[in-house]
Amino acid sequence: MPVVRRSPGSPARAPQVGCVLRPRSALGDLPLLPPKRRTRSEGPPLSSPPKRSSDHEDRRSAASEQGATRADRIILFVGSRLLLRVTESGSRLPTPDETRSVIDLDGDGIPDIFVTVRHRAGVDIPAYGIDDGGLEPPEGFRLDGLRVAFHDLSEPDFRAAGTARQRVEWRRTHRFCSRCGAHNRLDPRQEAMVCVSCGQSHFPRVAPAVIVLVQRGPEALLGRSPHFKPGVYSTLAGFVEAGESLEECVHREIHEEVGVRITNLRYFGSQPHPFPNSLMIGFVADWLEGDIRIDRDEIEDARWFRADDLPALPHPMSIARALVDDFVARAGDA
């Protein structure tokens, strides 16, 4: 769980908890997809307000496609909580039939949001978002926030659920144009919401944040937020500010957070981070100069740790943990 800090005067954000990431050595087996190109809306502005039936039409179309891909699970968010099926072996995403035993996903009267997300198994999983109207699941199911589900789901399932959460929340919070206040509707050509009045495009939000392991010979610098579980230390992190490069952000955050200067900065890897919509960009750096001088408004402790004497660490699927594991592996090879 990285320690996250914003510059003075910026609104504070909740401390970040790691998300799904394979260690750097395994990144090569993941498919890399080219980013979608963002294009300006061509032609006259859209002229009619969005219809609620469009989501239902999308569902019916997707349902026929699902017959070919045979998705065996569904992602359903009730407000910000994820529906999980409780079994003797733990909790998991429910199947379509199990989900429909809890709520009628095909009813026209349900105010829902529908998207599909690509699962690492190679299927498109349907994902729904419905308003939290006090729904309580029946026995054998539970509703949990993503931070709780993080500890129960497999890595591929959590990755899919995290993606769905960001897309559902984006759809939920961008129903109206921030420029003129008119309705938005889905752009059929790209992943965007387009204003029916002024044509402004609204894309999903992504908040970049850097996360850094600073090393000094056989030691790594780890910090502890008061929000962490007792005894847990992590790598240092912070949000990128407007007009700032990733490298500038790393140098600023490390100096503000713990008072040291760094050098030899190199890229490690990245991971989506759905708490709520961050992209964590990992780096490794070498200590250059300075003693630890922590900012107690943000963290309560920071120390140098040897690879053979580490404290409690973040979740194994987090990029913070991947950075520490990489440091330990390199220390063992030295």
Backbone torsions as a table, in degrees:
resi	resn	phi	psi	omega
1	MET	NA	108.8	-175.6
2	PRO	-72.5	152.5	174.3
3	VAL	-85.3	123.1	-175.3
4	VAL	-113.7	136.3	-178.4
5	ARG	-137.6	142.8	171.3
6	ARG	-110.6	158.9	179.7
7	SER	-65.9	157.4	177.5
8	PRO	-54.9	136.5	178.5
9	GLY	93.9	-17.2	177.0
10	SER	-86.8	146.2	179.7
11	PRO	-63.8	139.1	-178.6
12	ALA	-71.8	146.0	174.3
13	ARG	-115.8	159.0	178.8
14	ALA	-64.6	149.7	176.7
15	PRO	-60.0	143.1	-173.8
16	GLN	-87.3	139.7	176.2
17	VAL	-112.7	140.7	-174.8
18	GLY	-60.2	158.0	179.7
19	CYS	-120.1	-159.1	-174.4
20	VAL	-83.4	126.1	177.3
21	LEU	-154.1	137.5	169.8
22	ARG	-86.4	146.6	176.2
23	PRO	-55.6	158.2	-174.9
24	ARG	-54.0	-36.2	-178.4
25	SER	-64.1	-21.4	-177.2
26	ALA	-104.1	0.5	-175.9
27	LEU	-65.1	-24.6	-175.9
28	GLY	-66.5	-18.7	-177.1
29	ASP	-92.5	5.4	178.8
30	LEU	-96.9	135.7	179.2
31	PRO	-69.4	137.3	177.5
32	LEU	-106.9	122.1	-177.7
33	LEU	-103.8	138.4	177.9
34	PRO	-65.4	141.1	-179.8
35	PRO	-66.1	148.2	175.5
36	LYS	-68.5	138.4	178.8
37	ARG	-79.6	131.7	177.0
38	ARG	-88.0	122.8	-180.0
39	THR	-118.6	151.8	176.8
40	ARG	-73.0	148.7	178.7
41	SER	-65.2	128.0	179.4
42	GLU	-103.9	152.6	179.4
43	GLY	84.3	-175.8	-177.2
44	PRO	-69.4	155.7	178.2
45	PRO	-59.5	150.3	175.3
46	LEU	-62.7	141.4	-168.1
47	SER	-115.3	-4.6	-178.2
48	SER	-123.1	144.6	-179.9
49	PRO	-67.2	157.1	-179.5
50	PRO	-66.7	149.1	178.4
51	LYS	-106.7	138.8	179.1
52	ARG	-62.6	-26.0	-177.0
53	SER	-67.9	-17.8	-176.5
54	SER	-61.1	-39.7	178.3
55	ASP	-63.7	-38.5	-179.9
56	HIS	-68.2	-37.1	175.9
57	GLU	-64.2	-41.1	176.9
58	ASP	-59.6	-41.6	-178.6
59	ARG	-63.1	-43.7	-179.3
60	ARG	-64.8	-42.3	177.6
61	SER	-62.2	-44.5	-179.2
62	ALA	-66.7	-34.0	-178.8
63	ALA	-61.9	-40.2	178.6
64	SER	-67.5	-37.3	177.4
65	GLU	-68.7	-34.4	-180.0
66	GLN	-62.8	-26.7	178.8
67	GLY	-60.3	-31.4	179.6
68	ALA	-81.1	-39.1	-177.5
69	THR	-85.7	-21.4	176.2
70	ARG	55.3	54.4	174.2
71	ALA	-61.0	130.8	-174.7
72	ASP	-105.4	13.8	178.8
73	ARG	-150.7	161.1	179.6
74	ILE	-131.8	144.5	175.1
75	ILE	-105.8	122.1	179.9
76	LEU	-130.6	120.5	174.6
77	PHE	-104.4	125.6	173.3
78	VAL	-104.0	101.9	-167.5
79	GLY	65.1	-121.5	179.0
80	SER	-102.7	5.9	-176.7
81	ARG	-102.4	141.9	-177.0
82	LEU	-97.5	133.6	177.0
83	LEU	-77.6	126.8	179.4
84	LEU	-124.9	144.7	174.4
85	ARG	-93.1	126.2	-178.3
86	VAL	-94.4	124.4	179.0
87	THR	-127.6	175.3	179.4
88	GLU	-64.1	-28.2	-178.8
89	SER	-91.7	-0.7	179.2
90	GLY	133.5	-161.7	-178.4
91	SER	-108.7	148.2	-179.3
92	ARG	-150.6	171.4	172.7
93	LEU	-68.0	140.6	-178.8
94	PRO	-77.2	158.2	173.2
95	THR	-76.6	167.7	176.6
96	PRO	-57.1	-44.1	-179.2
97	ASP	-65.8	-39.9	178.3
98	GLU	-63.8	-39.8	179.7
99	THR	-65.1	-42.0	-178.9
100	ARG	-70.3	-15.8	173.8
101	SER	-76.1	-15.5	179.3
102	VAL	-97.4	-40.8	-175.5
103	ILE	-150.8	146.9	179.8
104	ASP	-81.5	99.5	-177.6
105	LEU	-74.4	-16.1	-175.4
106	ASP	-101.0	0.4	-178.1
107	GLY	-72.8	136.0	-178.4
108	ASP	-71.3	-16.6	-176.1
109	GLY	-88.1	-2.4	-176.0
110	ILE	-87.7	123.8	178.7
111	PRO	-78.3	87.0	-173.4
112	ASP	-121.7	171.4	174.2
113	ILE	-123.3	138.1	-178.2
114	PHE	-126.4	131.2	172.6
115	VAL	-139.8	169.0	170.1
116	THR	-122.3	145.3	178.0
117	VAL	-127.7	144.8	-179.3
118	ARG	-83.8	123.2	177.8
119	HIS	-89.0	152.1	-179.3
120	ARG	-62.8	-20.5	177.3
121	ALA	-72.8	-7.0	176.2
122	GLY	96.7	14.7	177.8
123	VAL	-119.2	154.5	174.4
124	ASP	-89.7	121.9	-178.4
125	ILE	-99.0	129.1	174.7
126	PRO	-70.3	138.0	-179.8
127	ALA	-132.3	135.3	-175.6
128	TYR	-123.9	148.7	170.9
129	GLY	-129.1	124.0	177.8
130	ILE	-124.1	155.5	179.5
131	ASP	-64.8	144.0	179.0
132	ASP	-84.0	94.0	-179.4
133	GLY	-100.2	30.2	-179.0
134	GLY	86.5	14.9	179.4
135	LEU	-62.7	129.7	174.3
136	GLU	-117.6	126.9	-175.7
137	PRO	-70.6	154.4	178.1
138	PRO	-74.3	176.3	178.9
139	GLU	-58.1	138.2	-178.0
140	GLY	95.5	-2.8	177.3
141	PHE	-131.9	161.2	172.4
142	ARG	-151.5	158.5	176.5
143	LEU	-112.4	122.2	-178.4
144	ASP	-132.0	150.5	170.3
145	GLY	-68.5	162.0	-177.8
146	LEU	-61.2	-33.3	-178.2
147	ARG	-65.2	-31.6	176.3
148	VAL	-78.5	-44.4	-179.7
149	ALA	-62.1	-26.7	178.9
150	PHE	-52.1	-33.8	-176.7
151	HIS	-87.0	-8.3	-175.6
152	ASP	-109.3	-33.5	-172.7
153	LEU	-84.8	156.8	171.9
154	SER	-68.4	163.2	-179.3
155	GLU	-59.5	-48.0	179.1
156	PRO	-63.2	-39.7	179.9
157	ASP	-66.5	-40.4	179.5
158	PHE	-67.6	-38.3	177.9
159	ARG	-59.6	-44.3	178.5
160	ALA	-65.3	-42.6	-180.0
161	ALA	-65.3	-39.0	178.4
162	GLY	-64.9	-40.6	176.8
163	THR	-63.6	-44.7	179.5
164	ALA	-61.4	-41.9	-179.3
165	ARG	-59.6	-43.2	-179.4
166	GLN	-66.9	-40.7	-178.0
167	ARG	-72.5	-39.1	177.9
168	VAL	-64.6	-44.8	-179.3
169	GLU	-66.0	-36.6	175.6
170	TRP	-60.7	-45.3	178.0
171	ARG	-63.6	-38.9	-177.0
172	ARG	-67.2	-36.9	-173.3
173	THR	-97.5	3.7	179.6
174	HIS	-126.2	40.7	178.1
175	ARG	-76.6	-19.7	-179.6
176	PHE	-127.4	149.0	-177.2
177	CYS	-73.3	131.2	178.2
178	SER	-76.4	-12.6	178.4
179	ARG	-86.4	-47.0	-174.2
180	CYS	-124.4	-9.5	176.4
181	GLY	87.6	0.2	179.3
182	ALA	-77.7	174.2	179.4
183	HIS	-68.3	148.0	168.1
184	ASN	-103.7	153.4	169.8
185	ARG	-139.6	163.3	-177.0
186	LEU	-65.6	137.2	173.4
187	ASP	-82.4	122.1	-177.3
188	PRO	-71.4	-12.6	-174.6
189	ARG	-96.8	-18.6	-176.6
190	GLN	-159.2	169.3	-179.3
191	GLU	-80.3	88.0	-178.3
192	ALA	-155.3	154.6	168.8
193	MET	-103.6	132.9	-175.3
194	VAL	-119.2	134.0	179.0
195	CYS	-69.0	132.9	-179.8
196	VAL	-74.8	-12.9	-177.7
197	SER	-102.2	-56.6	-174.3
198	CYS	-102.7	-6.9	177.4
199	GLY	79.7	6.2	179.4
200	GLN	-64.5	134.2	177.4
201	SER	-94.0	139.2	178.7
202	HIS	-123.6	118.6	-175.8
203	PHE	-101.8	158.8	176.7
204	PRO	-56.9	142.3	-178.7
205	ARG	-79.2	139.3	171.9
206	VAL	-136.3	122.6	-178.9
207	ALA	-107.1	104.4	-178.8
208	PRO	-71.8	141.1	176.8
209	ALA	-141.4	141.2	177.6
210	VAL	-94.5	150.3	176.5
211	ILE	-139.4	130.2	-164.0
212	VAL	-135.1	135.0	167.7
213	LEU	-102.4	116.5	177.2
214	VAL	-97.3	127.8	-179.0
215	GLN	-120.5	148.8	177.4
216	ARG	-134.0	93.9	-174.6
217	GLY	60.1	-122.7	-177.6
218	PRO	-85.2	9.6	-175.4
219	GLU	-117.1	151.2	175.0
220	ALA	-121.4	142.8	-179.4
221	LEU	-92.4	117.7	179.9
222	LEU	-124.2	146.8	-179.5
223	GLY	-123.2	165.5	-177.4
224	ARG	-131.3	124.7	174.3
225	SER	-88.9	148.1	176.2
226	PRO	-64.3	-13.4	179.7
227	HIS	-86.5	-9.8	-179.0
228	PHE	-72.1	161.2	170.6
229	LYS	-63.3	152.6	-177.2
230	PRO	-53.2	130.1	174.8
231	GLY	85.7	-7.4	-176.0
232	VAL	-84.0	132.4	173.9
233	TYR	-121.5	155.9	-176.9
234	SER	-148.5	174.0	173.5
235	THR	-70.9	164.1	-175.3
236	LEU	-91.6	147.2	-176.3
237	ALA	-152.2	163.5	177.1
238	GLY	-169.5	159.9	-177.8
239	PHE	-81.4	143.5	177.1
240	VAL	-75.6	131.1	179.7
241	GLU	-90.3	160.4	179.4
242	ALA	-58.1	135.1	178.0
243	GLY	79.7	8.6	-174.2
244	GLU	-112.4	137.2	174.0
245	SER	-79.2	164.7	177.6
246	LEU	-60.8	-42.1	-178.7
247	GLU	-65.0	-42.2	177.6
248	GLU	-62.5	-39.2	179.2
249	CYS	-63.2	-42.3	179.6
250	VAL	-59.7	-50.3	-178.3
251	HIS	-62.1	-42.9	-179.5
252	ARG	-64.8	-49.1	-175.4
253	GLU	-63.1	-43.4	-178.4
254	ILE	-64.2	-42.1	-179.5
255	HIS	-68.9	-41.2	179.1
256	GLU	-67.6	-37.5	-174.1
257	GLU	-74.2	-47.6	-172.3
258	VAL	-130.0	0.0	171.7
259	GLY	81.7	5.9	-179.0
260	VAL	-103.6	162.1	175.3
261	ARG	-106.4	148.4	-176.5
262	ILE	-125.4	165.3	176.9
263	THR	-148.2	175.5	176.0
264	ASN	53.9	50.5	-178.9
265	LEU	-75.7	131.2	177.2
266	ARG	-140.7	149.9	-176.6
267	TYR	-73.1	141.2	180.0
268	PHE	-110.9	-53.4	-176.4
269	GLY	169.7	-179.0	-178.8
270	SER	-145.0	166.6	176.5
271	GLN	-157.3	143.9	170.5
272	PRO	-64.2	149.8	-172.6
273	HIS	-142.8	91.2	-169.4
274	PRO	-81.3	47.2	-179.9
275	PHE	-128.0	65.3	1.4
276	PRO	-98.4	-25.0	-172.7
277	ASN	-153.5	43.1	-176.7
278	SER	-91.4	160.7	166.7
279	LEU	-122.9	113.9	-178.5
280	MET	-86.9	125.7	-179.3
281	ILE	-113.9	113.6	-171.2
282	GLY	-93.1	143.3	178.5
283	PHE	-136.9	157.6	168.5
284	VAL	-119.2	138.6	-179.2
285	ALA	-140.2	157.7	176.1
286	ASP	-101.7	141.6	174.6
287	TRP	-65.3	137.1	178.4
288	LEU	-108.7	-52.2	-179.2
289	GLU	-162.8	164.7	174.7
290	GLY	102.2	150.2	174.3
291	ASP	-97.2	157.5	179.9
292	ILE	-64.3	126.6	175.8
293	ARG	-140.1	96.6	-169.3
294	ILE	-82.4	152.1	172.3
295	ASP	-90.7	104.5	-173.7
296	ARG	-73.5	-6.8	172.3
297	ASP	-74.3	-17.4	-175.4
298	GLU	-117.8	-41.6	-179.3
299	ILE	-130.7	157.5	-178.4
300	GLU	-104.6	-13.0	178.8
301	ASP	-164.6	151.5	172.2
302	ALA	-149.5	137.6	-176.3
303	ARG	-146.6	162.5	169.7
304	TRP	-90.6	130.8	-179.3
305	PHE	-124.8	139.4	173.0
306	ARG	-82.5	156.3	-177.2
307	ALA	-62.9	-26.6	-179.6
308	ASP	-96.0	10.5	-179.0
309	ASP	-147.4	58.9	-175.7
310	LEU	-91.5	153.2	175.1
311	PRO	-81.5	-172.8	171.6
312	ALA	-62.1	140.3	-171.9
313	LEU	-119.1	167.4	177.9
314	PRO	-64.7	174.8	-178.3
315	HIS	-56.2	142.1	-177.9
316	PRO	-59.0	-23.1	-179.7
317	MET	-87.6	0.3	-176.3
318	SER	-86.3	153.2	175.9
319	ILE	-66.9	-30.5	175.7
320	ALA	-59.7	-44.3	179.2
321	ARG	-67.8	-37.8	178.9
322	ALA	-62.2	-38.4	177.0
323	LEU	-62.8	-44.3	-179.6
324	VAL	-68.2	-41.9	179.2
325	ASP	-62.0	-38.1	177.6
326	ASP	-64.3	-40.6	177.5
327	PHE	-62.5	-43.0	-179.7
328	VAL	-63.8	-42.2	-179.2
329	ALA	-64.0	-41.7	179.3
330	ARG	-68.5	-35.5	178.1
331	ALA	-65.4	-35.0	178.9
332	GLY	-71.4	-27.2	179.4
333	ASP	-82.3	-15.7	-174.4
334	ALA	-72.5	NA	NA
